[in-house]
Amino acid sequence: MKIPSKAILTLFAQPGLVACRALLLGLFITSSAFANIDNPVEFVELGFFEGTENIEAAEWGSQQFKSSFSKSRTRYIYTLINLKNNLWQIKPQEVNISVRYYHFDGRLLAQPVITAEVPADQEFADLWTGWGSVAADQWESGQYRVELWLNNSKKIGQDIFQIKSNTISTSRSNSVEFDKIGFYEASPEDEVPSDWNDSRVRNNFNKDATRYIYTMINLKNLRWKLQDQSVRIHLRYYHSDGRLLGDPVIEYDVPKDWEYAELWNGWGWPDPGKWPADRYRVELWLDNRDKIGESYFTIH
């Protein structure tokens, strides 16, 4: 179902609004729902993907989802939101979400609005919209924040994405370039997800079932076809209040015939239930000196 936008704005190839759309996903569950009038929907997760002005929504688990985008190739940044319908099996409702895009200096860039009718038989709703420009290379390099506001009055979620500079240095500290990151829950004995479309790769985890949270990263090898190299990445896990939780290290010899290297390591406990509910930040530090990327996951 398409939700019409009031405006599609692109001025002098500068970022502008893009049409909002909504996809409603239904799950059949026999238990009854509990109506929460004060909180008619509940934020579950969000993801970012890049595309043209007219594009279909990415599917959860798709390789299109990233937290870092190249300045030279980025046009619109789309936000896909998954919401739990707290009026499921009670009554239909109209959902109004303002998606606020903030510049890294704190300026509000735009706030496209999603308005969607959620039927009573839909337990979850996927809603999406985007902001950007028809032409690529209009975004400034830096970190942007996206906030979700219910009825323009209550903030229910947020996340960040990065626009990477077009400049690539050939120095020692830029022997690899950050491409993408994902998280999955597992024990040390479990198999690594086979690809980025694996359903285990996500950024929202249940506290009662979570043991280790593994960080899986994809790096572009800037010494591809030139020479072998040893890569050392520190994964710094932070609480939302800034406290460092853990600092697992990835050390790997990347052969020169690898254009990309997929590496991983994790932090956690052998038994589930020990993670405090929180939103965690993971930073990637090359040689423990240069920060090359970051992302977030939530324990609920």
Secondary structure, DSSP 8 states (H G I E B T S, - for coil): -B---S----STT--EE---EEEEE-----S-----SS-SEEEEEEEEEEE-SS-----TT-TT--SEEETTT--EEEEEEEEEETTTTT--EEEEEEEEEE-TTS-EEE--EEEEEE-TT-SEEEEEEEEE-SSSS-S-SEEEEEEEEETTTEEEEEEEEEEE-S----SGGGSEEEEEEEEEEE-TTS---SSTT-TT-BSEE-GGG--EEEEEEEEEETTTTT--EEEEEEEEEE-TTS-EEE--EEEEEE-TT-SEEEEEEEEE-SSTT-S-SEEEEEEEEETTTEEEEEEEEEE-
